[in-house]
């Protein structure tokens, strides 16, 4: 069975949580900002 991940979702105004920090999280947050999502970042 194949596992698929990449999806196209309209995140404008949606609440999104990014858990963790570092360069990967930074890259994800930048993309979410471009999508105009409401972002919460949780970093230990």
N, C-alpha and C positions, 0 to 999 in steps of 0.2 A: 504494500500500500504506500502511495506517495504522500508525503506531508507537504502541504502548501502553506506558505506564510505571506508573501507579498500580496497586498490588497490595495485597492483604491477606495478611500473613504473620504467623504466630505466632513472634515473636522472643524469647520468654521463654527466658533462659539461653543464647541464641545469641551467638556472637562476631561483632561488627560493626565495621567500620573506617570512620571518617569521615576523609577526606583534605582538608585545608584548614582555614581558620579563618574568622573573621568572623561576621557576623550570620546568614548562611545556615547555616553549620555549627552555630552555637549553637542555632538553631531545630531543626535535625535531631537534634542530641544530646538536646535536651529531649524530643522525641518518642520517641527510642529509650530514654531513661530511663523514660518512662511505660510502654513496652512491656517493661521489665525485661530489656533486652539487656545483654550484656557488651560495653562500648564501648571501642575504642582510637581515639584521635584523633592524627593525624599532621599536624603543622603545620611548615612551613619556618621 
